[in-house]
Amino acid sequence: MKILDLFGVDGYGVVVTGGASGIGLGYAEALASNGARVTLLDVDAERIDKETKRLSGEGFDIRGEVVDVTDHAALDAAIDDAARTYGKLDVVFANAGIDPGVGFVGDWVGEQRPRIAKGAIENYTDERWNRVIDINLNGIFATVRAAVRHMKPRKSGHIIVTSSLASTRVEPAIGAAYMAAKAGVVQFMRTVALEVAAYNITVNAIAPGYIVTNIGGGHAHDPEEQRAVARVIPSHRIGYPEDLYGLALFFASRASDYITGQEVIIDGGYGLGVAD
């Protein structure tokens, strides 16, 4: 078998949540540039308009719709619409997520850091916790549920969720809800993978480490922050959405047909520890 056939996604019907920027946009570019028909779902109307026009102008089959993944009825309707448009639903990337804010070692006020850190657990508000869980975990649940409804009758499909290195590694600088959500995403992914395996549907996770995106106000674009982070990554560089292209194509194509329930970390070795 030729590699282009093995990794081919030409004509596939694809949906990407959180698809108008960052990692989600990277997934969309990887699939669309290889012939897939891609729907971007995102809460940011301006970016949806900008990116669909840009990618369409490059000759890709791209459409977009403004959807908040916390509105499960609207999310269902948007995924239903994409499936009708394509006549099928081959691949869904459940990717939408938000920055969790500072953790228990960040954004200190005053001298007594452990007691008054804004991100310390005793200062964590219900509103902050619930919002992160609602988008980063419940949004994944709702996206996967909608995907399975279309894939199960056809006994075919690939679902890819975006987890994080934070699913297994505690990151003190970011809020606790993020670790809880991402760990939940991985166990949910495994559970659904087991449930739908007999229907020829694969469910896997991509777990990025430090990737430059616009999340959290785009702080990852700061050159000083990039240099500081790169120093503690064994590969001595930070990551970009294009570093995920290969794995996205792999999980979306027949090349991964016998792989399900797996999480693959892409982090330049950061999760292994500091090498030098």
Sequence and secondary structure as in RCSB ss.txt:
>XXXX:A:sequence
MKILDLFGVDGYGVVVTGGASGIGLGYAEALASNGARVTLLDVDAERIDKETKRLSGEGFDIRGEVVDVTDHAAL
DAAIDDAARTYGKLDVVFANAGIDPGVGFVGDWVGEQRPRIAKGAIENYTDERWNRVIDINLNGIFATVRAAVRH
MKPRKSGHIIVTSSLASTRVEPAIGAAYMAAKAGVVQFMRTVALEVAAYNITVNAIAPGYIVTNIGGGHAHDPEE
QRAVARVIPSHRIGYPEDLYGLALFFASRASDYITGQEVIIDGGYGLGVAD
>XXXX:A:secstr
  HHHHT  TT EEEEETTTSHHHHHHHHHHHTTT EEEEEES HHHHHHHHHHHHHTT EEEEEE  TT HHHH
HHHHHHHHHHHTS  EEEE       B TTSS  SS HHHH TTSGGG  HHHHHHHHIIIIIHHHHHHHHHHHH
HHHHT EEEEEE  GGGTS  TTB HHHHHHHHHHHHHHHHHHHHHGGGTEEEEEEEE SB  SHHHHGGG HHH
HHHHHHTSTTSS B GGGGHHHHHHHHSGGGTT  S EEEESTTGGG    
